[in-house]
Amino acid sequence: MRRRGWASLFAVVLLLAAGCGGDDDAADNDGSSGTTTTQPQSDDTAQSDDTAQSGDTAQSGDTSQLDDTAQPDDTQQPSEPAPPVFAPIEVEPSVPGPRPLLAWASVESAVTYDLVVLDASGVPYWAWSGPETSVYLGGTENPDAVGAWVFEPLTWMVTARDADGAPLAMSGREALEP
């Protein structure tokens, strides 16, 4: 008997669920059922999801009848600003060797220069910061001194900064050969 009660209850739930869907045509005609149906519409009579659920109609481009919960179209959002473009710093060619002199032209209003040397995979190998416009790799021209030296092809670049530390200009990557 208990089994039959569960089966009857299950059948009633299924019938109720099927009945809640209603007649789609009737829901479209009287607009009072509270359900939303999706039908292909032309561009000038398309409804947003928010307005279709509330029974309001709004033609595309007319936002006067949309409620405050409508989400803005992502395609109309401003794009992220482009990264700043810096003036290029002119660099002087370096002579190949273990401790080349890295030199560049001064930049107006620059109070410091940040230099970084990158290994073949782009990982920083050596860095320097100071007010001068040239520096020997490793901080010295002595080839026997301890410190960084060119042992494989490397690249380097320099950034000019103002008194607040804001970048003013940047060089491209320059090659260093052993």
CYANA upper distance limits for C-alpha pairs under 8 A (distance plus 0.5 A):
  1 MET  CA      5 GLY  CA      6.99
  2 ARG  CA      6 TRP  CA      7.09
  3 ARG  CA      7 ALA  CA      6.85
  4 ARG  CA      8 SER  CA      6.63
  5 GLY  CA      9 LEU  CA      6.63
  6 TRP  CA     10 PHE  CA      6.56
  7 ALA  CA     11 ALA  CA      6.70
  8 SER  CA     12 VAL  CA      6.74
  9 LEU  CA     13 VAL  CA      6.76
 10 PHE  CA     14 LEU  CA      6.78
 11 ALA  CA     15 LEU  CA      6.71
 12 VAL  CA     16 LEU  CA      6.64
 13 VAL  CA     17 ALA  CA      6.59
 14 LEU  CA     18 ALA  CA      6.61
 15 LEU  CA     19 GLY  CA      6.53
 16 LEU  CA     20 CYS  CA      6.62
 17 ALA  CA     21 GLY  CA      7.55
 18 ALA  CA     22 GLY  CA      8.20
 22 GLY  CA     26 ALA  CA      8.29
 22 GLY  CA     27 ALA  CA      7.88
 23 ASP  CA     27 ALA  CA      6.85
 24 ASP  CA     28 ASP  CA      6.78
 24 ASP  CA     37 THR  CA      7.52
 25 ASP  CA     29 ASN  CA      6.79
 26 ALA  CA     30 ASP  CA      6.81
 27 ALA  CA     31 GLY  CA      6.02
 27 ALA  CA     32 SER  CA      7.26
 27 ALA  CA     33 SER  CA      6.11
 27 ALA  CA     34 GLY  CA      8.42
 27 ALA  CA     35 THR  CA      7.53
 27 ALA  CA     36 THR  CA      8.42
 28 ASP  CA     37 THR  CA      7.86
 31 GLY  CA     55 GLY  CA      7.01
 34 GLY  CA     53 GLN  CA      7.64
 34 GLY  CA     54 SER  CA      8.45
 35 THR  CA     53 GLN  CA      7.71
 36 THR  CA     52 ALA  CA      7.21
 36 THR  CA     53 GLN  CA      6.39
 41 GLN  CA     45 THR  CA      6.78
 41 GLN  CA     46 ALA  CA      5.98
 42 SER  CA     46 ALA  CA      6.54
 43 ASP  CA     60 SER  CA      7.59
 44 ASP  CA     59 GLN  CA      6.23
 44 ASP  CA     60 SER  CA      6.38
 45 THR  CA     58 ALA  CA      7.85
 45 THR  CA     59 GLN  CA      5.74
 45 THR  CA     60 SER  CA      7.37
 46 ALA  CA     58 ALA  CA      8.12
 46 ALA  CA     59 GLN  CA      6.83
 46 ALA  CA     60 SER  CA      6.90
 47 GLN  CA     51 THR  CA      6.71
 47 GLN  CA     52 ALA  CA      6.35
 47 GLN  CA     57 THR  CA      6.69
 47 GLN  CA     58 ALA  CA      6.63
 47 GLN  CA     59 GLN  CA      7.34
 47 GLN  CA     60 SER  CA      7.86
 48 SER  CA     52 ALA  CA      6.62
 48 SER  CA     58 ALA  CA      8.40
 49 ASP  CA     53 GLN  CA      6.82
 50 ASP  CA     54 SER  CA      7.10
 50 ASP  CA     66 LEU  CA      7.96
 50 ASP  CA     67 ASP  CA      8.01
 50 ASP  CA     69 THR  CA      8.38
 50 ASP  CA     70 ALA  CA      7.11
 51 THR  CA     55 GLY  CA      6.60
 51 THR  CA     56 ASP  CA      5.52
 51 THR  CA     57 THR  CA      6.54
 51 THR  CA     58 ALA  CA      7.68
 51 THR  CA     65 GLN  CA      8.45
 51 THR  CA     66 LEU  CA      6.92
 51 THR  CA     67 ASP  CA      8.22
 52 ALA  CA     56 ASP  CA      6.71
 52 ALA  CA     57 THR  CA      7.33
 56 ASP  CA     65 GLN  CA      7.79
 57 THR  CA     65 GLN  CA      8.05
 58 ALA  CA     62 ASP  CA      6.59
 58 ALA  CA     63 THR  CA      7.73
 58 ALA  CA     65 GLN  CA      6.69
 58 ALA  CA     66 LEU  CA      7.83
 66 LEU  CA     70 ALA  CA      7.20
 72 PRO  CA     76 GLN  CA      8.00
 72 PRO  CA     77 GLN  CA      8.30
 73 ASP  CA     77 GLN  CA      7.54
 86 PHE  CA    167 PRO  CA      8.30
 86 PHE  CA    168 LEU  CA      6.81
 86 PHE  CA    169 ALA  CA      5.27
 86 PHE  CA    170 MET  CA      6.47
 87 ALA  CA    168 LEU  CA      7.52
 87 ALA  CA    169 ALA  CA      5.13
 87 ALA  CA    170 MET  CA      6.88
 88 PRO  CA    169 ALA  CA      6.13
 88 PRO  CA    170 MET  CA      5.73
 88 PRO  CA    171 SER  CA      5.67
 88 PRO  CA    172 GLY  CA      7.83
 89 ILE  CA    104 TRP  CA      7.36
 89 ILE  CA    105 ALA  CA      6.98
 89 ILE  CA    106 SER  CA      8.37
 89 ILE  CA    107 VAL  CA      7.83
 89 ILE  CA    158 VAL  CA      8.20
 89 ILE  CA    159 THR  CA      8.37
 89 ILE  CA    169 ALA  CA      6.54
 89 ILE  CA    170 MET  CA      5.91
 89 ILE  CA    171 SER  CA      5.07
 89 ILE  CA    172 GLY  CA      8.32
 90 GLU  CA    104 TRP  CA      6.18
 90 GLU  CA    105 ALA  CA      5.99
 90 GLU  CA    171 SER  CA      7.20
 91 VAL  CA    102 LEU  CA      8.49
 91 VAL  CA    103 ALA  CA      6.44
 91 VAL  CA    104 TRP  CA      4.51
 91 VAL  CA    105 ALA  CA      6.72
 91 VAL  CA    171 SER  CA      7.79
 92 GLU  CA    102 LEU  CA      7.85
 92 GLU  CA    103 ALA  CA      5.90
 92 GLU  CA    104 TRP  CA      5.96
 92 GLU  CA    105 ALA  CA      8.19
 93 PRO  CA    102 LEU  CA      8.37
 93 PRO  CA    103 ALA  CA      8.21
 94 SER  CA    100 PRO  CA      6.52
 94 SER  CA    101 LEU  CA      6.57
 94 SER  CA    102 LEU  CA      6.60
 94 SER  CA    103 ALA  CA      8.09
 94 SER  CA    176 LEU  CA      7.89
 95 VAL  CA    100 PRO  CA      6.39
 95 VAL  CA    101 LEU  CA      7.88
 96 PRO  CA    100 PRO  CA      6.87
 96 PRO  CA    176 LEU  CA      7.20
 96 PRO  CA    177 GLU  CA      5.84
 96 PRO  CA    178 PRO  CA      6.22
 97 GLY  CA    150 VAL  CA      7.28
 97 GLY  CA    177 GLU  CA      7.37
 97 GLY  CA    178 PRO  CA      5.51
 98 PRO  CA    143 PRO  CA      6.99
 98 PRO  CA    149 TRP  CA      5.47
 98 PRO  CA    150 VAL  CA      5.13
 98 PRO  CA    151 PHE  CA      7.32
 98 PRO  CA    178 PRO  CA      6.36
 99 ARG  CA    136 TYR  CA      6.57
 99 ARG  CA    137 LEU  CA      5.58
 99 ARG  CA    138 GLY  CA      7.33
 99 ARG  CA    140 THR  CA      7.76
 99 ARG  CA    141 GLU  CA      6.10
 99 ARG  CA    142 ASN  CA      7.88
 99 ARG  CA    143 PRO  CA      6.76
 99 ARG  CA    148 ALA  CA      8.39
 99 ARG  CA    149 TRP  CA      5.93
 99 ARG  CA    150 VAL  CA      7.03
100 PRO  CA    136 TYR  CA      6.19
100 PRO  CA    137 LEU  CA      6.33
100 PRO  CA    141 GLU  CA      7.68
101 LEU  CA    134 SER  CA      7.25
101 LEU  CA    135 VAL  CA      6.22
101 LEU  CA    136 TYR  CA      4.77
101 LEU  CA    137 LEU  CA      6.91
101 LEU  CA    141 GLU  CA      8.02
102 LEU  CA    134 SER  CA      5.91
102 LEU  CA    135 VAL  CA      5.87
102 LEU  CA    136 TYR  CA      6.33
102 LEU  CA    137 LEU  CA      7.34
103 ALA  CA    133 THR  CA      6.30
103 ALA  CA    134 SER  CA      4.55
103 ALA  CA    135 VAL  CA      7.07
104 TRP  CA    133 THR  CA      6.11
104 TRP  CA    134 SER  CA      6.86
105 ALA  CA    133 THR  CA      7.08
106 SER  CA    110 ALA  CA      8.07
106 SER  CA    133 THR  CA      6.63
107 VAL  CA    160 ALA  CA      7.25
107 VAL  CA    168 LEU  CA      8.39
107 VAL  CA    169 ALA  CA      7.83
109 SER  CA    162 ASP  CA      6.42
109 SER  CA    163 ALA  CA      8.47
110 ALA  CA    160 ALA  CA      6.15
110 ALA  CA    161 ARG  CA      5.66
110 ALA  CA    162 ASP  CA      5.12
110 ALA  CA    163 ALA  CA      7.66
110 ALA  CA    168 LEU  CA      7.59
111 VAL  CA    131 PRO  CA      6.27
111 VAL  CA    160 ALA  CA      8.10
111 VAL  CA    161 ARG  CA      6.74
111 VAL  CA    162 ASP  CA      5.91
111 VAL  CA    163 ALA  CA      6.33
112 THR  CA    129 SER  CA      7.30
112 THR  CA    130 GLY  CA      5.67
112 THR  CA    131 PRO  CA      4.88
112 THR  CA    132 GLU  CA      7.99
112 THR  CA    160 ALA  CA      6.59
112 THR  CA    161 ARG  CA      5.95
112 THR  CA    162 ASP  CA      7.35
112 THR  CA    163 ALA  CA      8.27
113 TYR  CA    129 SER  CA      6.05
113 TYR  CA    130 GLY  CA      5.99
113 TYR  CA    131 PRO  CA      6.43
113 TYR  CA    132 GLU  CA      7.79
113 TYR  CA    133 THR  CA      7.90
113 TYR  CA    158 VAL  CA      7.03
113 TYR  CA    159 THR  CA      6.05
113 TYR  CA    160 ALA  CA      5.09
113 TYR  CA    161 ARG  CA      6.60
114 ASP  CA    127 ALA  CA      7.94
114 ASP  CA    128 TRP  CA      6.44
114 ASP  CA    129 SER  CA      4.94
114 ASP  CA    130 GLY  CA      7.34
114 ASP  CA    158 VAL  CA      6.01
114 ASP  CA    159 THR  CA      5.65
114 ASP  CA    160 ALA  CA      7.08
114 ASP  CA    161 ARG  CA      8.27
115 LEU  CA    127 ALA  CA      6.06
115 LEU  CA    128 TRP  CA      5.64
115 LEU  CA    129 SER  CA      6.64
115 LEU  CA    156 TRP  CA      7.61
115 LEU  CA    157 MET  CA      6.27
115 LEU  CA    158 VAL  CA      4.78
115 LEU  CA    159 THR  CA      6.97
116 VAL  CA    124 PRO  CA      7.03
116 VAL  CA    125 TYR  CA      7.99
116 VAL  CA    126 TRP  CA      6.38
116 VAL  CA    127 ALA  CA      4.82
116 VAL  CA    128 TRP  CA      6.99
116 VAL  CA    156 TRP  CA      6.11
116 VAL  CA    157 MET  CA      6.24
116 VAL  CA    158 VAL  CA      7.03
117 VAL  CA    124 PRO  CA      6.30
117 VAL  CA    125 TYR  CA      5.97
117 VAL  CA    126 TRP  CA      5.57
117 VAL  CA    127 ALA  CA      6.62
117 VAL  CA    154 LEU  CA      7.36
117 VAL  CA    155 THR  CA      6.23
117 VAL  CA    156 TRP  CA      4.73
117 VAL  CA    157 MET  CA      7.25
118 LEU  CA    122 GLY  CA      5.63
118 LEU  CA    123 VAL  CA      5.75
118 LEU  CA    124 PRO  CA      4.84
118 LEU  CA    125 TYR  CA      5.64
118 LEU  CA    126 TRP  CA      7.63
118 LEU  CA    154 LEU  CA      6.29
118 LEU  CA    155 THR  CA      5.75
118 LEU  CA    156 TRP  CA      6.43
119 ASP  CA    123 VAL  CA      5.97
119 ASP  CA    124 PRO  CA      6.83
119 ASP  CA    125 TYR  CA      6.30
119 ASP  CA    152 GLU  CA      8.35
119 ASP  CA    153 PRO  CA      7.78
119 ASP  CA    154 LEU  CA      5.43
119 ASP  CA    155 THR  CA      7.15
120 ALA  CA    152 GLU  CA      8.15
120 ALA  CA    153 PRO  CA      6.87
120 ALA  CA    154 LEU  CA      6.15
120 ALA  CA    155 THR  CA      7.99
125 TYR  CA    148 ALA  CA      8.43
126 TRP  CA    138 GLY  CA      7.94
126 TRP  CA    148 ALA  CA      7.17
135 VAL  CA    139 GLY  CA      6.83
135 VAL  CA    140 THR  CA      8.32
136 TYR  CA    140 THR  CA      5.78
136 TYR  CA    141 GLU  CA      6.22
137 LEU  CA    141 GLU  CA      7.99
137 LEU  CA    148 ALA  CA      6.88
137 LEU  CA    149 TRP  CA      6.77
137 LEU  CA    150 VAL  CA      8.49
138 GLY  CA    147 GLY  CA      5.59
138 GLY  CA    148 ALA  CA      4.83
138 GLY  CA    149 TRP  CA      6.62
139 GLY  CA    147 GLY  CA      8.24
140 THR  CA    145 ALA  CA      7.94
150 VAL  CA    154 LEU  CA      7.54
150 VAL  CA    176 LEU  CA      7.69
150 VAL  CA    177 GLU  CA      7.30
150 VAL  CA    178 PRO  CA      5.65
151 PHE  CA    178 PRO  CA      6.10
152 GLU  CA    177 GLU  CA      7.19
152 GLU  CA    178 PRO  CA      6.34
153 PRO  CA    175 ALA  CA      7.66
153 PRO  CA    176 LEU  CA      6.22
153 PRO  CA    177 GLU  CA      5.34
153 PRO  CA    178 PRO  CA      6.87
154 LEU  CA    175 ALA  CA      6.48
154 LEU  CA    176 LEU  CA      5.49
154 LEU  CA    177 GLU  CA      7.12
155 THR  CA    173 ARG  CA      6.28
155 THR  CA    174 GLU  CA      5.68
155 THR  CA    175 ALA  CA      4.96
155 THR  CA    176 LEU  CA      6.04
156 TRP  CA    173 ARG  CA      5.89
156 TRP  CA    174 GLU  CA      5.71
156 TRP  CA    175 ALA  CA      7.11
156 TRP  CA    176 LEU  CA      7.88
157 MET  CA    170 MET  CA      7.91
157 MET  CA    171 SER  CA      6.03
157 MET  CA    172 GLY  CA      6.42
157 MET  CA    173 ARG  CA      5.53
157 MET  CA    174 GLU  CA      6.76
158 VAL  CA    170 MET  CA      6.31
158 VAL  CA    171 SER  CA      5.99
158 VAL  CA    172 GLY  CA      8.38
159 THR  CA    167 PRO  CA      7.12
159 THR  CA    168 LEU  CA      7.94
159 THR  CA    169 ALA  CA      6.31
159 THR  CA    170 MET  CA      4.86
159 THR  CA    171 SER  CA      7.04
160 ALA  CA    167 PRO  CA      6.28
160 ALA  CA    168 LEU  CA      5.94
160 ALA  CA    169 ALA  CA      5.66
160 ALA  CA    170 MET  CA      6.74
161 ARG  CA    165 GLY  CA      5.67
161 ARG  CA    166 ALA  CA      5.77
161 ARG  CA    167 PRO  CA      4.86
161 ARG  CA    168 LEU  CA      5.84
161 ARG  CA    169 ALA  CA      7.83
162 ASP  CA    166 ALA  CA      6.02
162 ASP  CA    167 PRO  CA      7.03
162 ASP  CA    168 LEU  CA      7.06
